[in-house]
Amino acid sequence: MMPLTLAVDSSTETLAVALLKEGNALVELRLAVSQPHSKTLMQAVDWALCQASLEVAQLEQLVVCCGPGSFSGLRIGMATMQGLSRALKVPLYTFIEHDLIAWKFVFWTGFFAVLTDARRQQVYWAPYVSDGLNITRLGLCRVDDPEALASLLPEEDILLVGSGVDIYRSKLAAALPGSELLGAPQALPDLALLSRMPLLSEIGSTVDVSEPIGLCKASERLEPLYIRPSDAELNRNKKIQESGNA
């Protein structure tokens, strides 16, 4: 059974915080507010602890989403949880957002894919296969536009789930007429499911490989899972290129 655990997902504009213990969510909240996560994260943690009549010193384990998603959101969530882990001297684990969503569909037998909004008319996505009891991620999490994604998937008997389905439903339905499409609320990530995911080997930084999905123990070299360069990196590279051509 999972010990008293604080779980945080700051990968999207909606901040999710949960207190988990022995397979149950004691408190779980999702904040869709305009303020940045840097201002709301610790307030949300304090509120969750207060609702459960607990103190921060009672936490036995921490879990945080490592991506993919918002660059600033991931940095805020992971840095905050790493700081708490050091201060409390409790273990910190990470999870991939798509793996958590995939776990909701463990009952599905066969191939399916998880899609989330990556903006810029693109989706973050990853392929999975389930035997009804266990799930394996079949490849790297990647980013593509909906048309390119559709060209990489079988046209028949495929399940597509996640926030990316809601945004690009018409394109996906046209390109993959034999697919089943599930968006919100069925395919929203549920932090309570973290208590059912297995613990995987320790990693220094997040490595995205084909393997059974689960929680990875974080080390000092913890890094967010970035699938593509940030806007800042793209702008910097553009300036460097323009300077070289001048």
SULVEN-V51708 format. One line per field, one symbol per residue. ss: DSSP state (H for helix, E for strand, L for the rest). phi: phi as a letter, one per 40 degrees, with the letter a starting at -180 (. if undefined). psi: psi as a letter, one per 30 degrees, with the letter a starting at -180 (. if undefined). A space follows every 10 residues. Layout:
ss = ???
phi = ???
psi = ???
This chain:
ss = LLLLEEEEEL LLLLEEEEEE ELLEEEEEEE ELLLLLHHHH HHHHHHHHHH HLLLLHHHLL EEEEEEELLL HHHHHHHHHH HHHHHHHHLL EEEEEEHHHH HHHLLLLLEE EEEEEEEEEL LEEEEEEEEE ELLLEEELLL LEEELHHHHH HLLLLEEEEE ELHHHHHLHH HHHHHLLEEE EELLLLLLLL HHHHHHLEEE EEELLLLLLL EELEEEEELL LLLLELLLLL HHHHHHHHHH HHHHHL
phi = .ccdbcbbbb cbcccbbabb afgbccaabb bbbccccccb cccccccccc ccfbbccccb abbbcbhcic cccccccccc ccccdcccfb cbbbacdccc cdccbcccch cabbbbcbff gbbcaacbbb bgbbbbccac cabacdccdc ccbccbfbbb bhcccccbdc cccccbcccb bbbcccbccb cccdcccccb ccbcbcbbbc adcicbccbc cdbccccacc dccccccccc cccccc
psi = kkljkkkkjg fafjkkkkkk khgljekklk jilfklffff eeeeeeeeee fghlleffkf kkkkkfalak eeeeeeeeee eeeeeeefhl kklllkeeee eeffgffkja klkkklkgah hlkklkklkk gfelkkkfak klklleeeee fflkflhkkk llffeeehee eeeefifglk kjbkfegkkj ffffffklka lklelkkjlj lklakkkkaf gkkljkflll eeeeeeeeee eeeff.
